[in-house]
């Protein structure tokens, strides 16, 4: 089958392009630029591909009719605000879409406007979108998949066993999440300047990060009592990788054994989520892989459980999970197209 990719120039698009080209079910990857007016060589746009056989591959101007004629699925690895304006023809045609942006993750226009400060998609389109947290929400029958954000993926996988089993006071959830600079994209900013980032830690977007509402929205599907969470984000002086550290008070009567058993049961049969028990995993263990590793410790003195969840923000937090959704959508093996290591600058 043929796969279209709109947006190959960002870090997430670069990784997704490599994954698609190594997928056994994909015969050809066709590239499109949503803002360009003429064909361009991939090697001229993305220096990573200026050598080798991808150099002369063409990036075509965006045309939804041509995309649907020449492909079986389209992936969008575009910035927020793009698919909200471009995706409606695919939805009208019931054409398979996997969207790595945040434009279809939230279920109301008002919520999207509040957190993204952009024009939202039509409400009827938002109503059709499937939130693709693959371990808990199968994309098997979906046509439009909203791929979860990187912070949301690591945080939700950390909280799922606790919330779904009603083990914690949901008003006590505190998330301290940290990510490498690639999570902020390629657009230059003072926050990402080498002299500012190197040998430094920077707290940013406290209580304002756009992944907060999708975390709360998904938690509410598991437990409607969830109203809000405390969510802090910190920029790490590394290129790739993300760690989400979650704290919560356990409910009265909940035992240490019940906490650990919940994680064991939730992830014992999952290929890409690994429960490390009371050992906290590190970011280096997952960079270059589609794995999420999770460890937890319960403190009986404070009645607090601490969970550490680590992922590669560009693979499990973006392109890798998009491939997992693709595999579910088209009935491929869950690990198809997901190698151990993918290189990105």
PyMOL commands that set and color helices and strands:
alter all, ss='L'
color gray80, all
select helices_A, chain A and resi 11-21+42-45+47-49+64-70+83-86+88-92+109-116+123-128+150-164+170-172+181-184+190-192+194-197+212-222+256-267+283-285+315-329
alter helices_A, ss='H'
color red, helices_A
select strands_A, chain A and resi 2-6+28-33+40-41+58-61+73-76+97-99+130-131+144-146+174-179+202-204+230-235+242-249+273-275+292-299+304-311
alter strands_A, ss='S'
color yellow, strands_A
deselect
rebuild
show_as cartoon
